[in-house]
């Protein structure tokens, strides 16, 4: 459903440096299989103190594999100090860009690199500061604030794309919005609070988004979607054609249809499938 660059596709289909480096000088593990993405990064230095080998083991999607592969290539030949300067944006740019919904994969790589460097130096990672905001993924208010500042994030969807916070039960969306507003309030650049849509406006925007942004992509794969009903912020839809029988239909609804509607209509929307 997302547009991937040729370089992302290449690193996914032909990943470089897969596997764990024996007698590695630095090893970093981040993520969790239960949360959908996990990465183990290892590297070995040469006699001059530069990274001669880098390897990875990743459990995750195409973007996670491509980001991990790209990072290992970027590390080769660099000193530890140079490697420390690599950001998640650098990883994404190296790949020719990543869909915004997949930027958390580049963040995963950056975090694994930080842990591997700490491991090389014999240092322990400090406990995350702040209070847990997103219970589903264990993300604190300080981590959310840092991500908002560093990446100029403006919406809950942006935050979810970068650090997954808010991507589970959605109970923390209100708290994430408060953090975003606080960040921009301090910077005297508070984003304007969106006006609440009337039911008629909401339904109209949902219909327009389905026609303009969602249906064309589904039709390419022999599927389609139709709006059944709207109850408050719950959108009931019916999948048609190949989409109705696809084993990944739930992912399509949550990771594509729901995200698009939240982006173009309102962040509070939840999509539910009607089966007949």
Buried (B, 14 or more C-beta within 10 A) or exposed (E): BBEBBEBBBBBBEEBBBBEEBEEBBBBBBBBEEEBBBBBBBBBBBEEEEBBBBBBBBBBBBBBBBBBBBBBBEBBBEBEBEEBEEBBBBBBBEBBBBBBBBBBBBBBBBBBBBBBBBBBBEEEEEEEEEBEBBBEBBBBBBBBBBBBBEEBEBEBBBBBBBBBBBBBBEBEBBEBBBBBBBBBBEEEEEEEEEEEEBEEEEBBEBBEEBBEEBBBEBBBEEEBBBEBEEBEEBEBBBBBBBBBBEBEEBEEBBBBBBBBBBBBBBBBBBBBEBEEE
